[in-house]
Amino acid sequence: MSKREPIYKVIFLNQGQVYEMYAKQIFQSDLWGFLEVEEFVFGERTQVVVDPSEEKLKAQFDGVVRSFLPMNSIIRIDEVERLGTPKISEAKGGGNVMPFPMPMPDK
């Protein structure tokens, strides 16, 4: 019996949006406070229907070998059996988690 390669679903915040991505490699970075994510996985183009959210992610991460995600932006990481559809959604407020303080932009 061959051992299958794990696939991880990584959910993280990026500029007010929630990204749900799939990757084959995740590990603690040598850069303090960051998580390294490598080998992003996207669905094959065998379907007639194209998801614009997934296409936007493919274009955004095209040519990216490794991403360094700040630990405070990570919402959840799951090891999954099947590849799902990567997507971007708007972050909804009202939770009990306080966002990391950011400097105020100059007007």
RAHU-V661639 format. One record per residue. PHI is phi as a letter, one per 40 degrees, with the letter a starting at -180 (none if undefined). Layout:
# RAHU-V661639
((PHI) (PHI))
This chain:
# RAHU-V661639
((none) (c) (c) (c) (c) (c) (b) (b) (c) (b) (b) (a) (c) (a) (f) (g) (b) (b) (b) (b) (b) (b) (a) (c) (b) (a) (a) (c) (c) (c) (c) (d) (g) (b) (b) (c) (b) (b) (f) (c) (b) (b) (c) (c) (c) (c) (c) (c) (c) (b) (c) (c) (c) (c) (c) (c) (c) (d) (c) (c) (b) (c) (g) (c) (c) (a) (b) (b) (b) (c) (d) (c) (c) (c) (c) (a) (b) (b) (c) (b) (c) (b) (c) (b) (c) (c) (a) (b) (b) (c) (c) (c) (c) (g) (c) (b) (b) (c) (c) (c) (c) (b) (c) (c) (c) (c) (c))
